[in-house]
């Protein structure tokens, strides 16, 4: 069982930055899991992939956030981060931390956090 707890969401103006954190506990890299990632869901829209980082440090991003968002890990703290820069109103969503199995070409999450709200508005 893996527990994931997100934090760091909030209200930010367009062009601003936020950093989300995901504290993980339990057997993160077991049962075939080798990656952690982020998804988001905007009001009235389907949940969409944001990005992942594997246990080997390989990163993959959605085209919509590439160049603006960066995923990183602190293995000592069992924490994954999502640094979001140059935020746009369309980035407004609930952001979910996940754990699962994946590579550059696919990702299959099997554990989800409760989500944290990010609102980009002036």
Phi and psi restraints in degrees (range 20) as a CNS / XPLOR table:
assign (resid 1 and name C) (resid 2 and name N)
       (resid 2 and name CA) (resid 2 and name C) 1.0 -119.3 20.0 2
assign (resid 2 and name N) (resid 2 and name CA)
       (resid 2 and name C) (resid 3 and name N) 1.0 133.8 20.0 2
assign (resid 2 and name C) (resid 3 and name N)
       (resid 3 and name CA) (resid 3 and name C) 1.0 -111.0 20.0 2
assign (resid 3 and name N) (resid 3 and name CA)
       (resid 3 and name C) (resid 4 and name N) 1.0 132.8 20.0 2
assign (resid 3 and name C) (resid 4 and name N)
       (resid 4 and name CA) (resid 4 and name C) 1.0 -127.2 20.0 2
assign (resid 4 and name N) (resid 4 and name CA)
       (resid 4 and name C) (resid 5 and name N) 1.0 127.9 20.0 2
assign (resid 4 and name C) (resid 5 and name N)
       (resid 5 and name CA) (resid 5 and name C) 1.0 -128.2 20.0 2
assign (resid 5 and name N) (resid 5 and name CA)
       (resid 5 and name C) (resid 6 and name N) 1.0 116.2 20.0 2
assign (resid 5 and name C) (resid 6 and name N)
       (resid 6 and name CA) (resid 6 and name C) 1.0 -89.2 20.0 2
assign (resid 6 and name N) (resid 6 and name CA)
       (resid 6 and name C) (resid 7 and name N) 1.0 155.3 20.0 2
assign (resid 6 and name C) (resid 7 and name N)
       (resid 7 and name CA) (resid 7 and name C) 1.0 -156.3 20.0 2
assign (resid 7 and name N) (resid 7 and name CA)
       (resid 7 and name C) (resid 8 and name N) 1.0 165.9 20.0 2
assign (resid 7 and name C) (resid 8 and name N)
       (resid 8 and name CA) (resid 8 and name C) 1.0 104.4 20.0 2
assign (resid 8 and name N) (resid 8 and name CA)
       (resid 8 and name C) (resid 9 and name N) 1.0 -3.4 20.0 2
assign (resid 8 and name C) (resid 9 and name N)
       (resid 9 and name CA) (resid 9 and name C) 1.0 -70.5 20.0 2
assign (resid 9 and name N) (resid 9 and name CA)
       (resid 9 and name C) (resid 10 and name N) 1.0 170.5 20.0 2
assign (resid 9 and name C) (resid 10 and name N)
       (resid 10 and name CA) (resid 10 and name C) 1.0 163.2 20.0 2
assign (resid 10 and name N) (resid 10 and name CA)
       (resid 10 and name C) (resid 11 and name N) 1.0 -164.8 20.0 2
assign (resid 10 and name C) (resid 11 and name N)
       (resid 11 and name CA) (resid 11 and name C) 1.0 -102.0 20.0 2
assign (resid 11 and name N) (resid 11 and name CA)
       (resid 11 and name C) (resid 12 and name N) 1.0 131.4 20.0 2
assign (resid 11 and name C) (resid 12 and name N)
       (resid 12 and name CA) (resid 12 and name C) 1.0 -141.8 20.0 2
assign (resid 12 and name N) (resid 12 and name CA)
       (resid 12 and name C) (resid 13 and name N) 1.0 149.7 20.0 2
assign (resid 12 and name C) (resid 13 and name N)
       (resid 13 and name CA) (resid 13 and name C) 1.0 -78.4 20.0 2
assign (resid 13 and name N) (resid 13 and name CA)
       (resid 13 and name C) (resid 14 and name N) 1.0 154.4 20.0 2
assign (resid 13 and name C) (resid 14 and name N)
       (resid 14 and name CA) (resid 14 and name C) 1.0 -54.3 20.0 2
assign (resid 14 and name N) (resid 14 and name CA)
       (resid 14 and name C) (resid 15 and name N) 1.0 137.0 20.0 2
assign (resid 14 and name C) (resid 15 and name N)
       (resid 15 and name CA) (resid 15 and name C) 1.0 89.9 20.0 2
assign (resid 15 and name N) (resid 15 and name CA)
       (resid 15 and name C) (resid 16 and name N) 1.0 -9.7 20.0 2
assign (resid 15 and name C) (resid 16 and name N)
       (resid 16 and name CA) (resid 16 and name C) 1.0 -84.4 20.0 2
assign (resid 16 and name N) (resid 16 and name CA)
       (resid 16 and name C) (resid 17 and name N) 1.0 -174.8 20.0 2
assign (resid 16 and name C) (resid 17 and name N)
       (resid 17 and name CA) (resid 17 and name C) 1.0 -131.5 20.0 2
assign (resid 17 and name N) (resid 17 and name CA)
       (resid 17 and name C) (resid 18 and name N) 1.0 154.2 20.0 2
assign (resid 17 and name C) (resid 18 and name N)
       (resid 18 and name CA) (resid 18 and name C) 1.0 -145.7 20.0 2
assign (resid 18 and name N) (resid 18 and name CA)
       (resid 18 and name C) (resid 19 and name N) 1.0 152.5 20.0 2
assign (resid 18 and name C) (resid 19 and name N)
       (resid 19 and name CA) (resid 19 and name C) 1.0 -124.5 20.0 2
assign (resid 19 and name N) (resid 19 and name CA)
       (resid 19 and name C) (resid 20 and name N) 1.0 120.5 20.0 2
assign (resid 19 and name C) (resid 20 and name N)
       (resid 20 and name CA) (resid 20 and name C) 1.0 -92.8 20.0 2
assign (resid 20 and name N) (resid 20 and name CA)
       (resid 20 and name C) (resid 21 and name N) 1.0 145.4 20.0 2
assign (resid 20 and name C) (resid 21 and name N)
       (resid 21 and name CA) (resid 21 and name C) 1.0 -120.0 20.0 2
assign (resid 21 and name N) (resid 21 and name CA)
       (resid 21 and name C) (resid 22 and name N) 1.0 150.1 20.0 2
assign (resid 21 and name C) (resid 22 and name N)
       (resid 22 and name CA) (resid 22 and name C) 1.0 -134.7 20.0 2
assign (resid 22 and name N) (resid 22 and name CA)
       (resid 22 and name C) (resid 23 and name N) 1.0 107.9 20.0 2
assign (resid 22 and name C) (resid 23 and name N)
       (resid 23 and name CA) (resid 23 and name C) 1.0 -89.0 20.0 2
assign (resid 23 and name N) (resid 23 and name CA)
       (resid 23 and name C) (resid 24 and name N) 1.0 124.6 20.0 2
assign (resid 23 and name C) (resid 24 and name N)
       (resid 24 and name CA) (resid 24 and name C) 1.0 -110.4 20.0 2
assign (resid 24 and name N) (resid 24 and name CA)
       (resid 24 and name C) (resid 25 and name N) 1.0 143.1 20.0 2
assign (resid 24 and name C) (resid 25 and name N)
       (resid 25 and name CA) (resid 25 and name C) 1.0 -141.1 20.0 2
assign (resid 25 and name N) (resid 25 and name CA)
       (resid 25 and name C) (resid 26 and name N) 1.0 160.4 20.0 2
assign (resid 25 and name C) (resid 26 and name N)
       (resid 26 and name CA) (resid 26 and name C) 1.0 94.9 20.0 2
assign (resid 26 and name N) (resid 26 and name CA)
       (resid 26 and name C) (resid 27 and name N) 1.0 -166.1 20.0 2
assign (resid 26 and name C) (resid 27 and name N)
       (resid 27 and name CA) (resid 27 and name C) 1.0 -86.1 20.0 2
assign (resid 27 and name N) (resid 27 and name CA)
       (resid 27 and name C) (resid 28 and name N) 1.0 81.1 20.0 2
assign (resid 27 and name C) (resid 28 and name N)
       (resid 28 and name CA) (resid 28 and name C) 1.0 -64.2 20.0 2
assign (resid 28 and name N) (resid 28 and name CA)
       (resid 28 and name C) (resid 29 and name N) 1.0 -54.6 20.0 2
assign (resid 28 and name C) (resid 29 and name N)
       (resid 29 and name CA) (resid 29 and name C) 1.0 -100.7 20.0 2
assign (resid 29 and name N) (resid 29 and name CA)
       (resid 29 and name C) (resid 30 and name N) 1.0 67.7 20.0 2
assign (resid 29 and name C) (resid 30 and name N)
       (resid 30 and name CA) (resid 30 and name C) 1.0 -137.6 20.0 2
assign (resid 30 and name N) (resid 30 and name CA)
       (resid 30 and name C) (resid 31 and name N) 1.0 171.0 20.0 2
assign (resid 30 and name C) (resid 31 and name N)
       (resid 31 and name CA) (resid 31 and name C) 1.0 53.3 20.0 2
assign (resid 31 and name N) (resid 31 and name CA)
       (resid 31 and name C) (resid 32 and name N) 1.0 37.7 20.0 2
assign (resid 31 and name C) (resid 32 and name N)
       (resid 32 and name CA) (resid 32 and name C) 1.0 85.3 20.0 2
assign (resid 32 and name N) (resid 32 and name CA)
       (resid 32 and name C) (resid 33 and name N) 1.0 -4.4 20.0 2
assign (resid 32 and name C) (resid 33 and name N)
       (resid 33 and name CA) (resid 33 and name C) 1.0 -69.9 20.0 2
assign (resid 33 and name N) (resid 33 and name CA)
       (resid 33 and name C) (resid 34 and name N) 1.0 135.1 20.0 2
assign (resid 33 and name C) (resid 34 and name N)
       (resid 34 and name CA) (resid 34 and name C) 1.0 -143.5 20.0 2
assign (resid 34 and name N) (resid 34 and name CA)
       (resid 34 and name C) (resid 35 and name N) 1.0 13.4 20.0 2
assign (resid 34 and name C) (resid 35 and name N)
       (resid 35 and name CA) (resid 35 and name C) 1.0 -151.3 20.0 2
assign (resid 35 and name N) (resid 35 and name CA)
       (resid 35 and name C) (resid 36 and name N) 1.0 157.1 20.0 2
assign (resid 35 and name C) (resid 36 and name N)
       (resid 36 and name CA) (resid 36 and name C) 1.0 -130.6 20.0 2
assign (resid 36 and name N) (resid 36 and name CA)
       (resid 36 and name C) (resid 37 and name N) 1.0 150.8 20.0 2
assign (resid 36 and name C) (resid 37 and name N)
       (resid 37 and name CA) (resid 37 and name C) 1.0 -156.0 20.0 2
assign (resid 37 and name N) (resid 37 and name CA)
       (resid 37 and name C) (resid 38 and name N) 1.0 -177.8 20.0 2
assign (resid 37 and name C) (resid 38 and name N)
       (resid 38 and name CA) (resid 38 and name C) 1.0 -129.4 20.0 2
assign (resid 38 and name N) (resid 38 and name CA)
       (resid 38 and name C) (resid 39 and name N) 1.0 139.3 20.0 2
assign (resid 38 and name C) (resid 39 and name N)
       (resid 39 and name CA) (resid 39 and name C) 1.0 -123.1 20.0 2
assign (resid 39 and name N) (resid 39 and name CA)
       (resid 39 and name C) (resid 40 and name N) 1.0 166.2 20.0 2
assign (resid 39 and name C) (resid 40 and name N)
       (resid 40 and name CA) (resid 40 and name C) 1.0 -144.6 20.0 2
assign (resid 40 and name N) (resid 40 and name CA)
       (resid 40 and name C) (resid 41 and name N) 1.0 155.6 20.0 2
assign (resid 40 and name C) (resid 41 and name N)
       (resid 41 and name CA) (resid 41 and name C) 1.0 -139.4 20.0 2
assign (resid 41 and name N) (resid 41 and name CA)
       (resid 41 and name C) (resid 42 and name N) 1.0 117.5 20.0 2
assign (resid 41 and name C) (resid 42 and name N)
       (resid 42 and name CA) (resid 42 and name C) 1.0 -88.7 20.0 2
assign (resid 42 and name N) (resid 42 and name CA)
       (resid 42 and name C) (resid 43 and name N) 1.0 157.4 20.0 2
assign (resid 42 and name C) (resid 43 and name N)
       (resid 43 and name CA) (resid 43 and name C) 1.0 -56.1 20.0 2
assign (resid 43 and name N) (resid 43 and name CA)
       (resid 43 and name C) (resid 44 and name N) 1.0 128.6 20.0 2
assign (resid 43 and name C) (resid 44 and name N)
       (resid 44 and name CA) (resid 44 and name C) 1.0 75.8 20.0 2
assign (resid 44 and name N) (resid 44 and name CA)
       (resid 44 and name C) (resid 45 and name N) 1.0 6.9 20.0 2
assign (resid 44 and name C) (resid 45 and name N)
       (resid 45 and name CA) (resid 45 and name C) 1.0 -122.2 20.0 2
assign (resid 45 and name N) (resid 45 and name CA)
       (resid 45 and name C) (resid 46 and name N) 1.0 163.3 20.0 2
assign (resid 45 and name C) (resid 46 and name N)
       (resid 46 and name CA) (resid 46 and name C) 1.0 -75.4 20.0 2
assign (resid 46 and name N) (resid 46 and name CA)
       (resid 46 and name C) (resid 47 and name N) 1.0 155.9 20.0 2
assign (resid 46 and name C) (resid 47 and name N)
       (resid 47 and name CA) (resid 47 and name C) 1.0 -65.1 20.0 2
assign (resid 47 and name N) (resid 47 and name CA)
       (resid 47 and name C) (resid 48 and name N) 1.0 137.6 20.0 2
assign (resid 47 and name C) (resid 48 and name N)
       (resid 48 and name CA) (resid 48 and name C) 1.0 -129.9 20.0 2
assign (resid 48 and name N) (resid 48 and name CA)
       (resid 48 and name C) (resid 49 and name N) 1.0 150.9 20.0 2
assign (resid 48 and name C) (resid 49 and name N)
       (resid 49 and name CA) (resid 49 and name C) 1.0 -69.1 20.0 2
assign (resid 49 and name N) (resid 49 and name CA)
       (resid 49 and name C) (resid 50 and name N) 1.0 137.4 20.0 2
assign (resid 49 and name C) (resid 50 and name N)
       (resid 50 and name CA) (resid 50 and name C) 1.0 -109.5 20.0 2
assign (resid 50 and name N) (resid 50 and name CA)
       (resid 50 and name C) (resid 51 and name N) 1.0 -53.9 20.0 2
assign (resid 50 and name C) (resid 51 and name N)
       (resid 51 and name CA) (resid 51 and name C) 1.0 178.1 20.0 2
assign (resid 51 and name N) (resid 51 and name CA)
       (resid 51 and name C) (resid 52 and name N) 1.0 166.9 20.0 2
assign (resid 51 and name C) (resid 52 and name N)
       (resid 52 and name CA) (resid 52 and name C) 1.0 -140.5 20.0 2
assign (resid 52 and name N) (resid 52 and name CA)
       (resid 52 and name C) (resid 53 and name N) 1.0 161.8 20.0 2
assign (resid 52 and name C) (resid 53 and name N)
       (resid 53 and name CA) (resid 53 and name C) 1.0 -138.7 20.0 2
assign (resid 53 and name N) (resid 53 and name CA)
       (resid 53 and name C) (resid 54 and name N) 1.0 130.7 20.0 2
assign (resid 53 and name C) (resid 54 and name N)
       (resid 54 and name CA) (resid 54 and name C) 1.0 -86.4 20.0 2
assign (resid 54 and name N) (resid 54 and name CA)
       (resid 54 and name C) (resid 55 and name N) 1.0 171.3 20.0 2
assign (resid 54 and name C) (resid 55 and name N)
       (resid 55 and name CA) (resid 55 and name C) 1.0 -62.6 20.0 2
assign (resid 55 and name N) (resid 55 and name CA)
       (resid 55 and name C) (resid 56 and name N) 1.0 -23.4 20.0 2
assign (resid 55 and name C) (resid 56 and name N)
       (resid 56 and name CA) (resid 56 and name C) 1.0 -87.9 20.0 2
assign (resid 56 and name N) (resid 56 and name CA)
       (resid 56 and name C) (resid 57 and name N) 1.0 0.3 20.0 2
assign (resid 56 and name C) (resid 57 and name N)
       (resid 57 and name CA) (resid 57 and name C) 1.0 90.1 20.0 2
assign (resid 57 and name N) (resid 57 and name CA)
       (resid 57 and name C) (resid 58 and name N) 1.0 7.8 20.0 2
assign (resid 57 and name C) (resid 58 and name N)
       (resid 58 and name CA) (resid 58 and name C) 1.0 -78.8 20.0 2
assign (resid 58 and name N) (resid 58 and name CA)
       (resid 58 and name C) (resid 59 and name N) 1.0 130.8 20.0 2
assign (resid 58 and name C) (resid 59 and name N)
       (resid 59 and name CA) (resid 59 and name C) 1.0 -110.5 20.0 2
assign (resid 59 and name N) (resid 59 and name CA)
       (resid 59 and name C) (resid 60 and name N) 1.0 149.7 20.0 2
assign (resid 59 and name C) (resid 60 and name N)
       (resid 60 and name CA) (resid 60 and name C) 1.0 -143.1 20.0 2
assign (resid 60 and name N) (resid 60 and name CA)
       (resid 60 and name C) (resid 61 and name N) 1.0 137.6 20.0 2
assign (resid 60 and name C) (resid 61 and name N)
       (resid 61 and name CA) (resid 61 and name C) 1.0 -131.1 20.0 2
assign (resid 61 and name N) (resid 61 and name CA)
       (resid 61 and name C) (resid 62 and name N) 1.0 151.9 20.0 2
assign (resid 61 and name C) (resid 62 and name N)
       (resid 62 and name CA) (resid 62 and name C) 1.0 -68.7 20.0 2
assign (resid 62 and name N) (resid 62 and name CA)
       (resid 62 and name C) (resid 63 and name N) 1.0 148.7 20.0 2
assign (resid 62 and name C) (resid 63 and name N)
       (resid 63 and name CA) (resid 63 and name C) 1.0 -58.8 20.0 2
assign (resid 63 and name N) (resid 63 and name CA)
       (resid 63 and name C) (resid 64 and name N) 1.0 -32.5 20.0 2
assign (resid 63 and name C) (resid 64 and name N)
       (resid 64 and name CA) (resid 64 and name C) 1.0 -68.2 20.0 2
assign (resid 64 and name N) (resid 64 and name CA)
       (resid 64 and name C) (resid 65 and name N) 1.0 -18.9 20.0 2
assign (resid 64 and name C) (resid 65 and name N)
       (resid 65 and name CA) (resid 65 and name C) 1.0 -118.7 20.0 2
assign (resid 65 and name N) (resid 65 and name CA)
       (resid 65 and name C) (resid 66 and name N) 1.0 -6.2 20.0 2
assign (resid 65 and name C) (resid 66 and name N)
       (resid 66 and name CA) (resid 66 and name C) 1.0 -58.6 20.0 2
assign (resid 66 and name N) (resid 66 and name CA)
       (resid 66 and name C) (resid 67 and name N) 1.0 132.7 20.0 2
assign (resid 66 and name C) (resid 67 and name N)
       (resid 67 and name CA) (resid 67 and name C) 1.0 88.1 20.0 2
assign (resid 67 and name N) (resid 67 and name CA)
       (resid 67 and name C) (resid 68 and name N) 1.0 -14.2 20.0 2
assign (resid 67 and name C) (resid 68 and name N)
       (resid 68 and name CA) (resid 68 and name C) 1.0 -114.4 20.0 2
assign (resid 68 and name N) (resid 68 and name CA)
       (resid 68 and name C) (resid 69 and name N) 1.0 -34.1 20.0 2
assign (resid 68 and name C) (resid 69 and name N)
       (resid 69 and name CA) (resid 69 and name C) 1.0 -108.1 20.0 2
assign (resid 69 and name N) (resid 69 and name CA)
       (resid 69 and name C) (resid 70 and name N) 1.0 146.0 20.0 2
assign (resid 69 and name C) (resid 70 and name N)
       (resid 70 and name CA) (resid 70 and name C) 1.0 -136.1 20.0 2
assign (resid 70 and name N) (resid 70 and name CA)
       (resid 70 and name C) (resid 71 and name N) 1.0 130.2 20.0 2
assign (resid 70 and name C) (resid 71 and name N)
       (resid 71 and name CA) (resid 71 and name C) 1.0 -101.4 20.0 2
assign (resid 71 and name N) (resid 71 and name CA)
       (resid 71 and name C) (resid 72 and name N) 1.0 136.2 20.0 2
assign (resid 71 and name C) (resid 72 and name N)
       (resid 72 and name CA) (resid 72 and name C) 1.0 -141.8 20.0 2
assign (resid 72 and name N) (resid 72 and name CA)
       (resid 72 and name C) (resid 73 and name N) 1.0 168.6 20.0 2
assign (resid 72 and name C) (resid 73 and name N)
       (resid 73 and name CA) (resid 73 and name C) 1.0 -135.0 20.0 2
assign (resid 73 and name N) (resid 73 and name CA)
       (resid 73 and name C) (resid 74 and name N) 1.0 146.5 20.0 2
assign (resid 73 and name C) (resid 74 and name N)
       (resid 74 and name CA) (resid 74 and name C) 1.0 -120.5 20.0 2
assign (resid 74 and name N) (resid 74 and name CA)
       (resid 74 and name C) (resid 75 and name N) 1.0 98.8 20.0 2
assign (resid 74 and name C) (resid 75 and name N)
       (resid 75 and name CA) (resid 75 and name C) 1.0 -63.6 20.0 2
assign (resid 75 and name N) (resid 75 and name CA)
       (resid 75 and name C) (resid 76 and name N) 1.0 -33.5 20.0 2
assign (resid 75 and name C) (resid 76 and name N)
       (resid 76 and name CA) (resid 76 and name C) 1.0 -65.4 20.0 2
assign (resid 76 and name N) (resid 76 and name CA)
       (resid 76 and name C) (resid 77 and name N) 1.0 -31.4 20.0 2
assign (resid 76 and name C) (resid 77 and name N)
       (resid 77 and name CA) (resid 77 and name C) 1.0 -99.8 20.0 2
assign (resid 77 and name N) (resid 77 and name CA)
       (resid 77 and name C) (resid 78 and name N) 1.0 0.7 20.0 2
assign (resid 77 and name C) (resid 78 and name N)
       (resid 78 and name CA) (resid 78 and name C) 1.0 51.9 20.0 2
assign (resid 78 and name N) (resid 78 and name CA)
       (resid 78 and name C) (resid 79 and name N) 1.0 44.9 20.0 2
assign (resid 78 and name C) (resid 79 and name N)
       (resid 79 and name CA) (resid 79 and name C) 1.0 -129.8 20.0 2
assign (resid 79 and name N) (resid 79 and name CA)
       (resid 79 and name C) (resid 80 and name N) 1.0 139.5 20.0 2
assign (resid 79 and name C) (resid 80 and name N)
       (resid 80 and name CA) (resid 80 and name C) 1.0 -114.7 20.0 2
assign (resid 80 and name N) (resid 80 and name CA)
       (resid 80 and name C) (resid 81 and name N) 1.0 143.4 20.0 2
assign (resid 80 and name C) (resid 81 and name N)
       (resid 81 and name CA) (resid 81 and name C) 1.0 -120.9 20.0 2
assign (resid 81 and name N) (resid 81 and name CA)
       (resid 81 and name C) (resid 82 and name N) 1.0 151.8 20.0 2
assign (resid 81 and name C) (resid 82 and name N)
       (resid 82 and name CA) (resid 82 and name C) 1.0 -127.0 20.0 2
assign (resid 82 and name N) (resid 82 and name CA)
       (resid 82 and name C) (resid 83 and name N) 1.0 103.9 20.0 2
assign (resid 82 and name C) (resid 83 and name N)
       (resid 83 and name CA) (resid 83 and name C) 1.0 -87.5 20.0 2
assign (resid 83 and name N) (resid 83 and name CA)
       (resid 83 and name C) (resid 84 and name N) 1.0 120.9 20.0 2
assign (resid 83 and name C) (resid 84 and name N)
       (resid 84 and name CA) (resid 84 and name C) 1.0 -116.2 20.0 2
assign (resid 84 and name N) (resid 84 and name CA)
       (resid 84 and name C) (resid 85 and name N) 1.0 117.1 20.0 2
assign (resid 84 and name C) (resid 85 and name N)
       (resid 85 and name CA) (resid 85 and name C) 1.0 -115.9 20.0 2
assign (resid 85 and name N) (resid 85 and name CA)
       (resid 85 and name C) (resid 86 and name N) 1.0 165.0 20.0 2
assign (resid 85 and name C) (resid 86 and name N)
       (resid 86 and name CA) (resid 86 and name C) 1.0 49.0 20.0 2
assign (resid 86 and name N) (resid 86 and name CA)
       (resid 86 and name C) (resid 87 and name N) 1.0 48.6 20.0 2
assign (resid 86 and name C) (resid 87 and name N)
       (resid 87 and name CA) (resid 87 and name C) 1.0 -66.7 20.0 2
assign (resid 87 and name N) (resid 87 and name CA)
       (resid 87 and name C) (resid 88 and name N) 1.0 145.6 20.0 2
assign (resid 87 and name C) (resid 88 and name N)
       (resid 88 and name CA) (resid 88 and name C) 1.0 -120.3 20.0 2
assign (resid 88 and name N) (resid 88 and name CA)
       (resid 88 and name C) (resid 89 and name N) 1.0 157.5 20.0 2
assign (resid 88 and name C) (resid 89 and name N)
       (resid 89 and name CA) (resid 89 and name C) 1.0 -55.8 20.0 2
assign (resid 89 and name N) (resid 89 and name CA)
       (resid 89 and name C) (resid 90 and name N) 1.0 -32.6 20.0 2
assign (resid 89 and name C) (resid 90 and name N)
       (resid 90 and name CA) (resid 90 and name C) 1.0 -72.1 20.0 2
assign (resid 90 and name N) (resid 90 and name CA)
       (resid 90 and name C) (resid 91 and name N) 1.0 -5.9 20.0 2
assign (resid 90 and name C) (resid 91 and name N)
       (resid 91 and name CA) (resid 91 and name C) 1.0 -83.5 20.0 2
assign (resid 91 and name N) (resid 91 and name CA)
       (resid 91 and name C) (resid 92 and name N) 1.0 -5.6 20.0 2
assign (resid 91 and name C) (resid 92 and name N)
       (resid 92 and name CA) (resid 92 and name C) 1.0 -61.6 20.0 2
assign (resid 92 and name N) (resid 92 and name CA)
       (resid 92 and name C) (resid 93 and name N) 1.0 124.4 20.0 2
assign (resid 92 and name C) (resid 93 and name N)
       (resid 93 and name CA) (resid 93 and name C) 1.0 -177.2 20.0 2
assign (resid 93 and name N) (resid 93 and name CA)
       (resid 93 and name C) (resid 94 and name N) 1.0 169.7 20.0 2
assign (resid 93 and name C) (resid 94 and name N)
       (resid 94 and name CA) (resid 94 and name C) 1.0 -88.0 20.0 2
assign (resid 94 and name N) (resid 94 and name CA)
       (resid 94 and name C) (resid 95 and name N) 1.0 127.3 20.0 2
assign (resid 94 and name C) (resid 95 and name N)
       (resid 95 and name CA) (resid 95 and name C) 1.0 -103.1 20.0 2
assign (resid 95 and name N) (resid 95 and name CA)
       (resid 95 and name C) (resid 96 and name N) 1.0 131.0 20.0 2
assign (resid 95 and name C) (resid 96 and name N)
       (resid 96 and name CA) (resid 96 and name C) 1.0 -116.0 20.0 2
assign (resid 96 and name N) (resid 96 and name CA)
       (resid 96 and name C) (resid 97 and name N) 1.0 133.7 20.0 2
assign (resid 96 and name C) (resid 97 and name N)
       (resid 97 and name CA) (resid 97 and name C) 1.0 -87.7 20.0 2
assign (resid 97 and name N) (resid 97 and name CA)
       (resid 97 and name C) (resid 98 and name N) 1.0 142.8 20.0 2
assign (resid 97 and name C) (resid 98 and name N)
       (resid 98 and name CA) (resid 98 and name C) 1.0 -137.0 20.0 2
assign (resid 98 and name N) (resid 98 and name CA)
       (resid 98 and name C) (resid 99 and name N) 1.0 161.6 20.0 2
assign (resid 98 and name C) (resid 99 and name N)
       (resid 99 and name CA) (resid 99 and name C) 1.0 -133.8 20.0 2
assign (resid 99 and name N) (resid 99 and name CA)
       (resid 99 and name C) (resid 100 and name N) 1.0 143.6 20.0 2
assign (resid 99 and name C) (resid 100 and name N)
       (resid 100 and name CA) (resid 100 and name C) 1.0 -176.9 20.0 2
assign (resid 100 and name N) (resid 100 and name CA)
       (resid 100 and name C) (resid 101 and name N) 1.0 -154.4 20.0 2
assign (resid 100 and name C) (resid 101 and name N)
       (resid 101 and name CA) (resid 101 and name C) 1.0 -117.4 20.0 2
assign (resid 101 and name N) (resid 101 and name CA)
       (resid 101 and name C) (resid 102 and name N) 1.0 144.3 20.0 2
assign (resid 101 and name C) (resid 102 and name N)
       (resid 102 and name CA) (resid 102 and name C) 1.0 -176.8 20.0 2
assign (resid 102 and name N) (resid 102 and name CA)
       (resid 102 and name C) (resid 103 and name N) 1.0 177.4 20.0 2
assign (resid 102 and name C) (resid 103 and name N)
       (resid 103 and name CA) (resid 103 and name C) 1.0 -148.3 20.0 2
assign (resid 103 and name N) (resid 103 and name CA)
       (resid 103 and name C) (resid 104 and name N) 1.0 -161.1 20.0 2
assign (resid 103 and name C) (resid 104 and name N)
       (resid 104 and name CA) (resid 104 and name C) 1.0 -67.0 20.0 2
assign (resid 104 and name N) (resid 104 and name CA)
       (resid 104 and name C) (resid 105 and name N) 1.0 -30.6 20.0 2
assign (resid 104 and name C) (resid 105 and name N)
       (resid 105 and name CA) (resid 105 and name C) 1.0 -100.0 20.0 2
assign (resid 105 and name N) (resid 105 and name CA)
       (resid 105 and name C) (resid 106 and name N) 1.0 -11.7 20.0 2
assign (resid 105 and name C) (resid 106 and name N)
       (resid 106 and name CA) (resid 106 and name C) 1.0 -154.5 20.0 2
assign (resid 106 and name N) (resid 106 and name CA)
       (resid 106 and name C) (resid 107 and name N) 1.0 161.1 20.0 2
assign (resid 106 and name C) (resid 107 and name N)
       (resid 107 and name CA) (resid 107 and name C) 1.0 -152.5 20.0 2
assign (resid 107 and name N) (resid 107 and name CA)
       (resid 107 and name C) (resid 108 and name N) 1.0 132.1 20.0 2
assign (resid 107 and name C) (resid 108 and name N)
       (resid 108 and name CA) (resid 108 and name C) 1.0 -128.5 20.0 2
assign (resid 108 and name N) (resid 108 and name CA)
       (resid 108 and name C) (resid 109 and name N) 1.0 97.9 20.0 2
assign (resid 108 and name C) (resid 109 and name N)
       (resid 109 and name CA) (resid 109 and name C) 1.0 -77.7 20.0 2
assign (resid 109 and name N) (resid 109 and name CA)
       (resid 109 and name C) (resid 110 and name N) 1.0 145.5 20.0 2
assign (resid 109 and name C) (resid 110 and name N)
       (resid 110 and name CA) (resid 110 and name C) 1.0 -126.9 20.0 2
assign (resid 110 and name N) (resid 110 and name CA)
       (resid 110 and name C) (resid 111 and name N) 1.0 -0.9 20.0 2
assign (resid 110 and name C) (resid 111 and name N)
       (resid 111 and name CA) (resid 111 and name C) 1.0 -136.1 20.0 2
assign (resid 111 and name N) (resid 111 and name CA)
       (resid 111 and name C) (resid 112 and name N) 1.0 140.0 20.0 2
assign (resid 111 and name C) (resid 112 and name N)
       (resid 112 and name CA) (resid 112 and name C) 1.0 -132.4 20.0 2
assign (resid 112 and name N) (resid 112 and name CA)
       (resid 112 and name C) (resid 113 and name N) 1.0 145.3 20.0 2
assign (resid 112 and name C) (resid 113 and name N)
       (resid 113 and name CA) (resid 113 and name C) 1.0 -83.2 20.0 2
assign (resid 113 and name N) (resid 113 and name CA)
       (resid 113 and name C) (resid 114 and name N) 1.0 -177.8 20.0 2
assign (resid 113 and name C) (resid 114 and name N)
       (resid 114 and name CA) (resid 114 and name C) 1.0 -84.8 20.0 2
assign (resid 114 and name N) (resid 114 and name CA)
       (resid 114 and name C) (resid 115 and name N) 1.0 -13.8 20.0 2
assign (resid 114 and name C) (resid 115 and name N)
       (resid 115 and name CA) (resid 115 and name C) 1.0 96.2 20.0 2
assign (resid 115 and name N) (resid 115 and name CA)
       (resid 115 and name C) (resid 116 and name N) 1.0 152.0 20.0 2
assign (resid 115 and name C) (resid 116 and name N)
       (resid 116 and name CA) (resid 116 and name C) 1.0 -138.2 20.0 2
assign (resid 116 and name N) (resid 116 and name CA)
       (resid 116 and name C) (resid 117 and name N) 1.0 136.3 20.0 2
assign (resid 116 and name C) (resid 117 and name N)
       (resid 117 and name CA) (resid 117 and name C) 1.0 -81.6 20.0 2
assign (resid 117 and name N) (resid 117 and name CA)
       (resid 117 and name C) (resid 118 and name N) 1.0 133.0 20.0 2
assign (resid 117 and name C) (resid 118 and name N)
       (resid 118 and name CA) (resid 118 and name C) 1.0 -121.6 20.0 2
assign (resid 118 and name N) (resid 118 and name CA)
       (resid 118 and name C) (resid 119 and name N) 1.0 124.5 20.0 2
assign (resid 118 and name C) (resid 119 and name N)
       (resid 119 and name CA) (resid 119 and name C) 1.0 -123.3 20.0 2
assign (resid 119 and name N) (resid 119 and name CA)
       (resid 119 and name C) (resid 120 and name N) 1.0 123.6 20.0 2
assign (resid 119 and name C) (resid 120 and name N)
       (resid 120 and name CA) (resid 120 and name C) 1.0 -110.5 20.0 2
assign (resid 120 and name N) (resid 120 and name CA)
       (resid 120 and name C) (resid 121 and name N) 1.0 110.6 20.0 2
assign (resid 120 and name C) (resid 121 and name N)
       (resid 121 and name CA) (resid 121 and name C) 1.0 -159.9 20.0 2
assign (resid 121 and name N) (resid 121 and name CA)
       (resid 121 and name C) (resid 122 and name N) 1.0 148.7 20.0 2
